[in-house]
């Protein structure tokens, strides 16, 4: 309680100490004008002014009203709210000249400033004072058009001030040196991104339907524009100013990232403004406002908003349509809104009627308090003020009917708010790859939609939304509603290295690997156990033969080392987040570099084996092939355990039949499969057109994954077979020195 009182006093003190907001400068170009009433007569008081007549004397007010996103539906913004300092045309006799015209020094008309936008859209500050939430931030009803959705919907605050200098009680505040909005800090105002769509200074978009035109050089003159500005505002995306490819040189596969990710995915990963989770207008608080739950606000009962602890917002990542018409993965916040509707037309019950159903002028009505006050303390706390039982719903429904509402019913809507404003400095941008490329990825996290469901009514997604909520809305035991998503998949069917799993290929590959591992383990154990029971043979090397040339050994060890690096880096990529060896970007770089080394080595080896005819070692000799193969199989399954003689190879061949079959499959099937799929995966990451043509990594990655399991199984088998010589290190020494012992066996007397 002491903490709340102290912080509240500081809030009041800070609010009282705010310096005056900088005024709009006097417009030296705008002509002086006389304020007019609806009849076109000059007036001397603000209340008598008709904006249509006054502004319409020069501007086509009717056209502007018909071509404005701010003059339709619930948004009824007048000219002065956006273009005048303070959003109000002040008319007093002392401000007028002898002819009844507004004096030049009183004409502070210009392009809208952030403060004008903030009057309706959210928390905006010019840096002249500490950032504070306005007194009506969670109150209702608000003036028409004042939605505050920029902050309540997105968690955005538009201010040049550093977060650490703001008055809000932010988690980890001491380390938040970034400005609330880097654009505001660099004097980039709202109108730089949101502007009249026919502004000749800003656009050269095509105005015709000719398919062979990408732009139209014909533009209105500035005079024509000022008469008829089109206020259906155009929106400039991040890429309209920023060259993302040049700014993200550190990012692996940046072309692919830029093609499928919204800029805000990383640059708005943790907004620090208070964002709303749900607005429950089916009930009212003691001051007549709907109940509001915030996602990232830790608030004690009766604690002022400005003193509540604000945590970083963790948004939902979904596929959404960007301003350029392209679908990309981006962050959104969802707000569930619940209200009473009535009648056949399903019209919303006026808020004042809902207030009367709950309050009687002195507080909550006695029947309401009786039904809702579970602990009988005479007050309704946040958990009690809910329509969480049929009895409560029936009570309020009956009271609404008594107030003249027919068929009152609860309706819920789910509104997604794409995060696009309040971008902090680059230091707060998400740079940890494993935030997405890991098994516990934020792209598949469950997301709380609503902490409870009034009357058990789930919210329905709003029609016509540019956001696709991929997942299942699942009610929980505690009454909440959660968006559940597949932990092993990603929105929009994207394949994320390190996160997406390949069920079939993983299962088949793992079973094969286990079978190989258990097989060689059992084989090795039997060799060790039966070593003393082998037939007694005295092995006398007759000498050494030079079997492996210098290039063959270089080729072999280069291939082996590259294969080991590829396996280890592939495991790191596939299990990103564990940091077994290196982090994900380094693992990707190592994987790509040694893939090139392996391919170059393979090409040179092919050239060598073709030109020297050494390739004959890999081609089985047809004559007697089956007999030799069966002989080697018999040796590996029986003779090796009892010291039997090693079968001979075909004349002039270094490899036995089983090795030849293995290498034929390896070099003609598995190796090309890995090279082709690996090269295409690299191409998908660097060329968006290739990614579109191939459908991303949905098919390529599982095939490459299966090939990796096969290579890993071959590697285990190959390493084991190295130990099956006369001594465990004989074959290894041969590949190092090039010389192999030639044995002469004589029975011991």
C-alpha positions in Angstrom: 0.0 0.0 0.0 2.9 2.4 0.8 4.4 1.6 -2.6 1.2 2.4 -4.4 0.7 5.7 -2.4 4.3 6.8 -3.1 4.2 6.0 -6.8 0.8 7.7 -7.1 2.2 10.9 -5.5 5.1 10.8 -7.9 2.6 10.4 -10.8 0.7 13.5 -9.7 3.9 15.4 -9.3 5.3 14.4 -12.7 2.0 15.3 -14.4 2.0 18.7 -12.7 5.6 19.4 -13.8 5.0 18.7 -17.5 6.3 21.6 -19.6 3.9 23.0 -22.2 3.8 21.1 -25.5 5.6 22.8 -28.4 3.1 24.7 -30.5 2.5 24.3 -34.2 4.4 27.0 -36.0 2.5 29.8 -37.7 1.7 28.9 -41.3 3.1 31.7 -43.5 1.4 30.3 -46.7 -2.1 29.5 -45.6 -4.4 32.5 -46.5 -6.2 34.3 -43.8 -9.8 33.3 -43.6 -13.0 34.3 -41.8 -14.7 31.6 -39.6 -18.2 30.9 -40.9 -21.3 29.3 -39.5 -23.6 26.9 -41.3 -25.3 29.8 -43.2 -22.0 31.2 -44.4 -22.0 34.1 -42.0 -18.9 35.3 -40.1 -18.8 34.4 -36.5 -16.7 35.4 -33.4 -17.1 32.2 -31.2 -15.8 28.7 -31.6 -19.2 27.1 -30.9 -20.7 28.8 -33.9 -18.2 27.7 -36.4 -19.2 25.3 -39.3 -16.0 23.5 -40.4 -17.7 22.5 -43.7 -18.4 26.1 -44.6 -15.2 27.5 -43.2 -12.8 25.0 -44.7 -15.0 24.3 -47.7 -14.6 27.9 -48.9 -11.3 26.7 -50.5 -11.2 22.9 -50.1 -13.7 20.5 -51.5 -15.1 19.4 -48.1 -17.7 17.0 -49.7 -15.0 15.2 -51.7 -12.6 15.0 -48.7 -15.4 13.6 -46.5 -16.2 11.0 -49.1 -12.5 10.0 -49.5 -11.4 9.8 -46.0 -10.8 6.9 -43.6 -11.3 9.3 -40.7 -14.8 10.3 -41.7 -16.6 7.0 -41.8 -17.9 4.4 -39.4 -17.0 5.2 -35.8 -14.2 7.5 -36.8 -15.5 11.0 -37.2 -12.4 13.2 -37.2 -12.9 16.7 -38.4 -10.3 18.8 -40.2 -9.2 20.7 -37.2 -8.5 17.6 -35.1 -5.7 16.6 -37.4 -4.5 19.8 -38.9 -4.7 22.4 -36.1 -2.5 22.7 -33.1 -4.3 21.1 -30.1 -7.0 19.7 -32.5 -9.3 22.7 -32.0 -10.0 25.9 -33.9 -10.0 28.7 -31.3 -12.1 31.7 -32.2 -12.3 34.7 -30.0 -12.9 38.4 -30.9 -9.3 39.4 -30.0 -8.0 36.8 -32.5 -9.9 38.4 -35.4 -9.0 41.4 -37.6 -11.3 44.3 -38.5 -12.8 42.2 -41.4 -13.6 39.3 -39.2 -10.8 37.1 -40.5 -8.4 35.1 -38.3 -5.2 37.0 -37.8 -2.0 35.5 -39.4 -0.3 34.8 -36.0 -3.4 32.7 -34.9 -3.3 30.5 -38.0 -1.4 27.4 -36.8 -2.5 25.0 -39.5 -0.2 22.4 -41.0 0.3 18.7 -41.7 -0.8 16.5 -38.8 1.8 15.9 -36.1 2.2 12.9 -33.9 0.3 14.7 -31.1 -2.7 15.0 -33.4 -2.6 11.3 -34.1 -2.1 10.4 -30.5 -5.2 12.2 -29.5 -7.2 9.3 -30.8 -4.8 6.4 -31.5 -2.6 6.0 -28.5 0.1 7.3 -26.2 2.2 9.9 -28.0 4.8 12.2 -26.5 7.0 14.9 -28.1 9.7 14.3 -25.4 8.9 17.5 -23.5 7.8 15.5 -20.5 7.9 12.0 -19.1 5.8 9.3 -20.8 2.6 8.8 -18.9 -0.6 6.9 -19.6 -3.6 9.3 -19.9 -6.2 9.4 -17.2 -8.9 7.8 -19.5 -6.6 5.1 -20.7 -8.8 2.3 -19.3 -12.0 4.3 -18.9 -15.1 4.2 -21.0 -16.9 5.6 -22.9 -14.3 7.7 -24.7 -14.9 10.4 -27.2 -15.9 9.2 -30.7 -12.8 8.0 -32.5 -10.5 7.8 -29.5 -9.6 4.2 -29.6 -6.1 4.2 -28.2 -5.6 1.0 -30.2 -2.0 1.9 -31.1 -1.0 1.4 -27.4 -3.8 -0.9 -26.1 -3.8 -3.1 -29.3 -0.1 -3.1 -30.2 1.7 -2.1 -27.0 3.2 0.8 -28.8 4.3 4.2 -27.4 5.4 6.9 -29.8 8.0 9.0 -28.1 11.6 10.1 -28.6 12.3 9.7 -24.9 14.4 6.8 -23.7 12.5 4.2 -21.9 14.7 4.4 -18.9 13.7 8.1 -18.5 10.0 7.5 -18.7 7.7 7.4 -15.7 6.2 4.1 -16.4 7.2 1.2 -14.0 9.0 -0.9 -16.6 10.5 -4.3 -15.9 14.3 -4.0 -16.2 14.0 -0.3 -16.6 17.6 0.5 -15.8 18.8 -1.3 -18.9 16.3 0.1 -21.3 18.4 2.8 -22.9 16.5 2.7 -26.2 14.0 5.4 -27.1 10.4 4.3 -27.2 10.3 4.9 -30.9 13.5 5.4 -32.9 11.6 7.1 -35.7 10.3 9.8 -33.3 13.8 10.2 -31.9 15.0 10.9 -35.5 12.2 13.3 -36.1 10.3 11.0 -38.5 6.7 11.9 -37.9 3.5 9.9 -38.6 2.8 11.6 -41.9 6.1 10.3 -43.4 4.5 6.8 -43.4 0.8 7.7 -43.5 0.0 10.3 -46.2 -2.7 11.4 -48.7 -2.7 8.8 -51.4 -2.8 11.5 -54.2 -0.1 13.7 -52.7 2.0 14.7 -55.8 5.1 15.0 -53.6 4.9 11.4 -52.4 3.5 9.1 -55.0 3.9 8.1 -58.6 1.5 5.1 -58.4 -0.3 4.1 -61.6 -3.7 5.6 -62.0 -4.7 3.5 -65.1 -5.2 -0.2 -65.6 -2.6 -0.7 -68.4 -0.7 -3.9 -67.5 2.6 -2.7 -69.1 2.8 0.3 -66.7 4.5 0.0 -63.3 4.2 3.7 -62.6 2.4 6.8 -63.9 4.4 10.1 -64.3 1.2 12.1 -64.6 0.4 13.8 -61.3 -2.0 16.4 -60.0 -0.6 19.9 -59.5 -0.2 21.0 -55.9 -3.1 23.4 -56.3 -5.4 20.6 -57.4 -4.2 18.4 -54.6 -4.9 21.1 -51.9 -8.4 21.5 -53.2 -9.1 17.7 -53.3 -6.7 15.8 -51.1 -7.5 12.1 -50.9 -7.6 11.2 -47.2 -7.7 7.5 -47.7 -4.2 7.4 -46.4 -1.5 5.5 -48.1 0.8 3.5 -45.8 4.5 3.2 -46.3 6.0 0.0 -45.2 9.5 -0.4 -43.6 10.9 -1.4 -47.0 9.8 1.8 -48.5 12.7 3.5 -46.8 15.0 0.8 -45.5 17.1 -1.6 -47.7 16.8 -4.7 -45.5 19.3 -6.7 -47.5 22.1 -4.2 -46.9 21.2 -3.7 -43.3 21.3 -7.4 -42.3 24.5 -8.6 -43.7 25.1 -10.7 -40.6 22.0 -12.8 -41.2 22.3 -16.2 -42.9 20.0 -16.6 -45.9 18.8 -13.0 -45.5 17.0 -13.1 -48.8 14.8 -15.9 -47.5 14.3 -14.2 -44.2 13.2 -10.9 -45.9 10.8 -12.8 -48.2 8.9 -14.6 -45.4 9.4 -12.4 -42.3 7.9 -9.0 -41.5 10.5 -6.5 -40.3 8.5 -6.2 -37.0 9.0 -9.9 -36.3 12.5 -9.1 -34.9 12.3 -5.3 -34.4 9.1 -5.5 -32.3 9.8 -8.7 -30.5 9.1 -7.3 -27.0 7.1 -4.0 -27.0 7.0 -2.3 -23.6 3.7 -0.5 -23.8 0.7 -1.9 -21.9 -1.3 -4.1 -24.3 -4.9 -5.3 -23.8 -5.8 -9.0 -23.7 -9.6 -8.7 -23.4 -12.2 -6.0 -23.0 -15.3 -7.4 -21.1 -18.2 -4.9 -21.7 -20.7 -7.5 -20.4 -19.8 -6.2 -16.9 -18.9 -2.8 -15.6 -16.5 -1.7 -12.8 -17.6 0.5 -10.0 -16.8 3.6 -12.1 -19.0 2.5 -15.0 -16.2 1.2 -17.3 -15.9 -2.2 -18.9 -13.5 -4.7 -17.3 -10.1 -4.7 -19.0 -7.4 -7.3 -18.7 -3.8 -6.5 -19.8 -1.3 -9.0 -21.2 1.8 -7.6 -19.7 0.7 -5.6 -16.7 1.1 -6.7 -13.1 -1.4 -4.6 -11.2 -2.5 -4.7 -7.6 -6.1 -3.9 -6.7 -6.9 -0.2 -7.0 -3.3 0.5 -8.2 -3.0 3.3 -10.8 -2.0 2.2 -14.2 1.1 4.4 -14.2 2.5 2.6 -11.2 1.7 -1.0 -12.3 4.7 -3.1 -13.4 4.9 -3.5 -17.2 6.5 -6.6 -18.6 7.7 -7.0 -22.2 4.9 -8.1 -24.4 5.4 -11.5 -26.1 3.3 -11.3 -29.3 1.8 -14.0 -31.4 3.5 -14.8 -34.7 1.1 -15.5 -37.5 1.0 -15.1 -41.3 -0.4 -11.6 -42.2 -0.7 -9.5 -45.3 1.8 -6.6 -45.4 1.1 -3.2 -46.9 2.8 -4.3 -50.1 0.3 -7.2 -50.4 2.7 -9.9 -49.6 2.0 -12.5 -46.9 4.7 -12.7 -44.3 5.2 -14.0 -40.8 4.7 -11.2 -38.3 3.8 -10.4 -34.7 0.2 -9.5 -33.7 -1.6 -9.0 -30.5 -5.2 -10.3 -30.2 -7.8 -8.5 -28.2 -11.0 -10.4 -27.3 -14.0 -8.1 -26.9 -17.2 -9.2 -25.3 -20.5 -7.2 -25.3 -24.2 -7.5 -24.9 -26.2 -7.5 -28.1 -30.0 -7.5 -28.6 -32.9 -8.0 -31.0 -33.1 -9.5 -34.4 -30.5 -7.0 -35.8 -28.0 -8.0 -33.1 -27.3 -4.4 -32.2 -24.9 -3.6 -29.4 -26.6 -2.7 -26.1 -25.7 0.9 -25.2 -23.0 1.1 -22.5 -25.2 3.4 -20.4 -27.9 0.7 -20.3 -25.4 -2.0 -19.1 -24.2 0.5 -16.5 -27.8 0.8 -15.2 -28.1 -2.9 -15.1 -25.2 -3.1 -12.6 -25.1 0.2 -10.7 -27.9 2.0 -8.9 -26.3 5.4 -8.4 -24.7 4.4 -5.0 -22.7 1.5 -6.3 -23.5 -2.0 -7.3 -27.2 -2.9 -7.1 -28.1 -5.2 -4.2 -29.1 -8.2 -6.4 -25.8 -7.8 -8.4 -23.7 -7.6 -5.2 -25.5 -10.6 -3.8 -24.8 -12.8 -6.9 -21.3 -11.6 -7.6 -19.7 -11.0 -4.1 -18.3 -14.4 -3.3 -16.3 -13.4 -0.2 -19.0 -11.1 1.1 -16.7 -8.1 1.6 -19.1 -5.7 0.0 -16.9 -5.2 -3.0 -16.3 -6.9 -6.3 -12.7 -7.7 -7.2 -11.4 -8.7 -10.6 -12.1 -12.4 -10.2 -15.6 -11.8 -8.9 -16.7 -9.3 -11.6 -17.2 -12.0 -14.2 -20.2 -13.7 -15.9 -18.7 -17.1 -15.1 -21.9 -18.9 -14.1 -25.4 -19.4 -15.6 -26.9 -17.7 -12.5 -24.9 -14.5 -13.1 -25.7 -14.4 -16.8 -29.4 -15.0 -16.1 -29.5 -12.2 -13.5 -27.9 -9.5 -15.8 -30.0 -10.7 -18.7 -33.2 -10.2 -16.7 -32.1 -6.8 -15.6 -31.4 -5.8 -19.2 -34.8 -7.0 -20.2 -36.3 -4.9 -17.5 -34.6 -1.9 -19.0 -36.2 -2.5 -22.4 -33.6 -4.7 -24.1 -35.1 -7.6 -26.1 -33.3 -11.0 -26.2 -30.0 -9.8 -24.7 -27.2 -12.2 -25.7 -23.4 -12.2 -25.2 -21.2 -11.8 -28.3 -17.5 -12.1 -28.5 -15.2 -11.0 -31.2 -11.5 -11.5 -31.7 -9.6 -8.6 -33.1 -5.9 -9.1 -34.2 -3.7 -6.0 -34.2 -0.5 -6.3 -36.3 2.5 -4.8 -34.5 3.9 -2.0 -36.7 4.5 1.1 -34.5 6.8 2.1 -31.6 9.9 0.6 -33.1 12.9 0.8 -30.6 16.5 1.1 -31.5 18.4 -1.8 -33.1 19.8 -2.8 -29.7 16.4 -4.2 -28.8 16.0 -6.1 -32.0 15.8 -9.8 -31.7 19.2 -11.3 -32.7 18.9 -14.8 -31.1 18.3 -17.2 -33.9 17.1 -19.9 -31.6 14.1 -17.8 -30.6 12.6 -19.2 -33.8 15.0 -22.0 -34.9 14.7 -24.3 -31.9 12.3 -26.9 -30.6 10.9 -24.4 -28.2 10.3 -21.8 -30.9 8.1 -18.8 -30.4 6.5 -19.4 -33.8 4.6 -22.4 -32.3 4.1 -21.2 -28.7 0.6 -21.4 -27.3 -1.1 -18.0 -27.0 -3.6 -16.9 -24.4 -6.7 -15.5 -26.2 -8.8 -14.7 -23.1 -8.4 -15.2 -19.4 -12.0 -16.2 -19.1 -15.1 -16.4 -21.3 -18.1 -14.4 -20.2 -21.1 -16.6 -20.3 -18.9 -19.4 -21.8 -19.0 -17.5 -25.2 -15.8 -17.9 -27.2 -14.7 -14.9 -29.3 -15.0 -15.2 -33.1 -12.3 -13.9 -35.4 -13.3 -10.7 -37.2 -14.3 -11.2 -40.8 -12.1 -9.7 -43.5 -9.0 -9.7 -41.3 -5.6 -9.7 -43.1 -4.3 -12.0 -40.3 -4.5 -15.8 -40.4 -4.7 -17.3 -36.9 -3.4 -20.8 -37.5 -4.2 -23.2 -34.7 -7.0 -24.5 -32.5 -8.9 -22.4 -30.0 -8.9 -24.7 -26.9 -10.9 -23.9 -23.7 -8.8 -24.7 -20.6 -9.8 -26.1 -17.2 -9.4 -22.7 -15.5 -12.0 -21.1 -17.9 -9.4 -19.4 -20.2 -9.1 -19.8 -24.0 -5.8 -20.6 -25.6 -4.7 -20.8 -29.2 -2.9 -24.1 -29.5 -0.4 -24.8 -32.3 1.5 -27.8 -33.5 4.8 -27.7 -31.6 6.6 -29.3 -34.6 5.2 -27.1 -37.4 5.1 -23.5 -38.3 2.5 -21.0 -39.5 1.9 -20.8 -43.2 3.6 -24.1 -43.7 7.1 -22.6 -43.3 9.9 -25.0 -42.6 12.2 -23.7 -39.9 15.6 -25.3 -39.6 16.1 -26.5 -36.1 12.4 -26.3 -35.2 10.4 -28.2 -37.8 10.5 -31.9 -37.5 10.2 -34.6 -40.1 8.2 -37.4 -38.5 8.5 -40.1 -41.2 12.1 -39.6 -42.3 13.3 -39.1 -38.7 11.6 -42.3 -37.7 12.9 -44.4 -40.6 16.4 -42.9 -40.4 16.7 -43.3 -36.6 15.5 -47.0 -36.8 18.1 -47.7 -39.5 20.8 -46.0 -37.4 19.8 -48.0 -34.3 19.8 -51.2 -36.3 23.3 -50.5 -37.7 24.6 -49.5 -34.3 23.2 -52.5 -32.5 24.5 -54.8 -35.3 28.1 -53.6 -35.2 28.0 -53.6 -31.4 26.9 -57.2 -31.3 29.4 -58.1 -33.9 32.2 -56.4 -32.0 31.2 -58.0 -28.7 31.2 -61.5 -30.3 34.6 -60.9 -31.8 36.0 -59.9 -28.4 34.4 -62.8 -26.6 35.5 -65.5 -29.1 39.0 -64.1 -29.6 40.6 -66.8 -27.4 38.6 -69.6 -29.0 39.7 -68.9 -32.5 41.7 -71.5 -34.4 45.3 -71.1 -33.7 47.0 -69.4 -36.7 50.4 -67.9 -36.8 50.2 -64.9 -39.1 53.5 -64.0 -40.7 53.4 -60.9 -42.9 55.3 -61.6 -46.0 55.9 -57.9 -46.4 54.1 -54.7 -47.3 52.5 -53.6 -50.5 51.9 -50.0 -51.6 48.1 -50.0 -52.1 46.9 -46.5 -51.5 48.5 -43.6 -53.4 49.1 -40.1 -52.1 46.1 -38.6 -53.8 43.8 -41.4 -52.7 44.8 -40.9 -49.1 44.4 -37.1 -49.4 41.0 -37.6 -51.1 39.9 -40.1 -48.4 40.8 -38.0 -45.4 39.4 -34.8 -46.9 36.2 -36.6 -47.5 36.2 -38.1 -44.0 36.9 -34.8 -42.3 34.3 -32.9 -44.4 31.8 -35.7 -43.6 32.4 -35.4 -39.9 32.0 -31.6 -39.9 28.8 -31.9 -42.0 27.4 -34.5 -39.5 28.2 -32.4 -36.5 27.1 -29.1 -37.9 23.9 -30.8 -39.3 23.1 -32.1 -35.8 23.6 -28.6 -34.4 21.3 -27.1 -37.1 18.7 -29.8 -36.5 18.8 -29.3 -32.7 19.4 -25.6 -32.6 19.2 -24.1 -29.1 21.3 -26.8 -27.4 24.6 -25.2 -28.5 26.4 -28.5 -28.4 29.3 -27.2 -30.5 28.7 -23.7 -32.0 25.7 -21.4 -32.3 23.3 -21.7 -35.2 24.8 -19.1 -37.6 28.3 -20.6 -37.3 26.8 -24.1 -37.7 25.1 -23.0 -41.0 28.4 -21.4 -42.2 30.5 -24.5 -41.4 27.9 -26.7 -43.0 27.9 -24.7 -46.2 31.7 -24.3 -46.4 32.4 -28.0 -45.9 29.6 -29.0 -48.3 31.5 -27.0 -51.0 34.7 -28.7 -49.9 33.1 -32.1 -50.1 31.6 -31.4 -53.5 34.9 -30.1 -54.9 36.8 -33.0 -53.5 34.2 -35.4 -55.0 34.6 -33.8 -58.4 38.4 -34.0 -58.3 38.2 -37.6 -57.2 35.8 -38.5 -60.0 38.2 -36.8 -62.5 41.2 -38.7 -61.0 39.5 -42.1 -61.0 38.3 -41.7 -64.6 41.6 -40.5 -66.0 43.7 -43.2 -64.1 41.1 -45.9 -64.6 41.1 -46.4 -60.8 37.4 -46.3 -61.0 37.6 -50.0 -62.0 38.1 -50.7 -58.3 34.5 -49.6 -57.6 33.0 -51.7 -60.5 32.4 -55.4 -59.6 34.0 -58.1 -61.8 31.0 -60.0 -63.2 32.8 -63.4 -63.3 32.6 -65.1 -60.0 31.0 -62.1 -58.3 28.2 -64.0 -56.6 30.6 -66.6 -55.2 33.0 -64.0 -53.9 30.1 -62.0 -52.3 28.8 -65.1 -50.5 32.3 -66.0 -49.4 32.8 -62.6 -47.8 29.4 -62.8 -46.2 30.3 -66.1 -44.7 33.6 -64.7 -43.4 31.9 -61.7 -41.7 29.2 -63.9 -40.2 31.4 -66.8 -39.0 35.0 -66.9 -40.1 36.0 -63.6 -38.5 35.0 -64.9 -35.1 37.2 -68.1 -35.3 40.2 -66.8 -37.1 39.3 -68.1 -40.5 41.3 -66.9 -43.6 40.3 -63.7 -45.1 38.8 -64.1 -48.6 40.7 -62.7 -51.5 39.4 -60.0 -53.8 39.1 -60.2 -57.5 42.4 -59.8 -59.3 43.4 -56.1 -59.6 40.7 -54.9 -57.2 41.2 -53.2 -53.8 37.6 -53.6 -52.7 35.7 -56.7 -51.9 32.3 -57.3 -53.5 30.4 -56.0 -50.4 32.4 -52.8 -50.4 31.8 -52.4 -54.1 28.0 -52.7 -53.8 28.1 -50.3 -50.8 30.1 -47.7 -52.7 28.0 -48.0 -55.8 24.9 -47.1 -53.8 26.8 -44.4 -51.9 28.3 -42.7 -54.9 25.4 -43.1 -57.3 22.3 -42.7 -55.1 23.0 -41.2 -51.6 25.8 -38.8 -52.5 23.9 -37.2 -55.4 20.7 -37.1 -53.3 22.5 -35.1 -50.6 24.3 -32.8 -53.1 21.1 -32.0 -55.0 18.9 -31.5 -52.0 21.6 -29.5 -50.1 22.2 -27.3 -53.1 18.5 -26.6 -53.5 18.1 -25.8 -49.8 20.9 -23.3 -50.2 19.2 -21.9 -53.3 15.9 -21.6 -51.4 17.6 -19.5 -48.8 19.2 -17.2 -51.3 16.8 -16.9 -54.2 13.1 -16.2 -53.3 11.9 -17.2 -56.8 13.4 -20.7 -56.3 11.8 -21.0 -52.9 8.4 -20.1 -54.5 8.9 -22.7 -57.3 9.9 -25.5 -54.9 7.4 -24.7 -52.2 10.1 -23.8 -49.7 11.7 -26.6 -47.7 8.6 -28.6 -47.0 9.8 -31.5 -49.3 13.5 -30.8 -49.6 14.4 -30.8 -45.9 12.8 -34.2 -45.1 14.7 -35.8 -48.1 18.0 -34.2 -47.0 17.3 -35.3 -43.4 16.8 -38.9 -44.5 20.0 -38.8 -46.4 21.8 -37.5 -43.3 20.6 -40.5 -41.3 21.8 -42.8 -44.0 25.2 -41.1 -44.1 25.5 -41.3 -40.3 24.6 -45.0 -40.4 27.3 -45.6 -43.1 29.8 -43.6 -41.1 29.2 -45.9 -38.0 29.5 -49.0 -40.1 32.6 -47.8 -41.9 34.4 -46.9 -38.7 33.6 -50.3 -37.3 34.9 -52.2 -40.4 38.2 -50.3 -40.0 38.8 -52.3 -36.9 38.3 -55.7 -38.6 41.8 -56.1 -39.9 44.6 -58.4 -38.6 44.9 -55.8 -35.8 42.3 -53.1 -34.9 44.5 -50.4 -36.4 45.8 -52.2 -39.4 43.4 -50.6 -41.9 43.8 -47.2 -40.4 47.6 -47.4 -40.7 47.2 -48.4 -44.3 45.2 -45.4 -45.1 47.8 -43.1 -43.4 51.0 -44.7 -44.9 49.6 -46.2 -48.1 51.2 -49.6 -47.3 49.2 -52.7 -46.4 50.7 -55.9 -44.9 50.7 -59.0 -47.2 50.0 -62.0 -44.9 51.5 -65.5 -45.2 49.6 -68.0 -43.0 51.2 -71.3 -41.8 49.5 -73.7 -39.4 51.3 -74.0 -36.0 52.7 -77.5 -35.4 
